[in-house]
Amino acid sequence: MKAEIQTLSDWINSSERIVFFGGAGVSTESGIPDFRSADGLYMMDCHYPPEQVISHSFFLSHPEEFYTFYRNYLCFPDVEPNAAHRQLAALEQAGRLQAVVTQNIDGLHTKAGSKTVYELHGSVHRNYCMKCGRFYDFSAVYHAEGVPRCACGGIIKPDVVLYEEPLDGETITQAVEAIAKADLLIVAGTSLTVYPAAGFLQYFRGDRLVIINRDATHMDRQADLVLHERVGEVLAQIEIRPR
C-alpha cells in the first residue's frame, strides 16, 4: 500500500491538469450510504422499489411518496465533507486539480471549497418551482410539510436527475472537455456501472488513469494504478508539494 500511495503522490505532484471523477463511495466516509452495497440505498425495504421511487414518472404520479423517500434517504442536512473532499479542494487551490466531475447530489465538494465542480446528477441544494421557475434552497424543501409548493402554487422539484430524465447538456459538455484535457484522471468511489456518466471516461487521452474503489471495476485492467481502498483514506495520505 505504501508503494502505491507514493506512486500516486508522485503522479499528482508532477501533474498540472488533474481531473477527479467520483461516485457515491466518495461520500460514504461522511455517513451517506451508497446505492449498491449490502447496506446501500437499493437494499432498503420500502413499499416501492427505490429505483421506481426516484423516477420522473413516479415523482409526477406520487409526489407525496416521492418526498417521503427523498427526505428520508437522499437528504442529509448535517453531513460534513470528509478527507477526500478536503484534499481535492486543496489540490485545486494548489493549481493541480482542474475539475471535479461527480455523480453525487450532496454538494459536499462545494462545501469543502472546490470551485470547479460538474454535478452530473444535480444537487439537493438547488430546487425550482415547476410552474414559475422560482429557486428554493435545501432548507425550504427539506423542512416543508408534504409536497413543497411555491408561492404561485406550483410543485417544487429538486434539481436532481431522476430515472427517465436526461443529464444536463451543458454539464455533460463541460465534464467531457475537462476529462479530455486531463493529464491525470482519478476515478474514485464508483462501480462505473451507471451510464451515461461512466461512459465519459472514454474521452480521456491523458498519461495516467488511477482507480480508487473498494471493489473491483471493469476498468481496473485499463488503469495504470488501482487501489482497492477507501477514497478518503487514500487521498489523506497524499502530501501536496508546492509547484
Summary of the structure (lengths in Angstrom):
residues: 243
radius of gyration: 18.4
end to end distance: 25.5
largest distance: 59.4
contacts: 759
relative contact order: 0.20
helix: 37%
strand: 19%
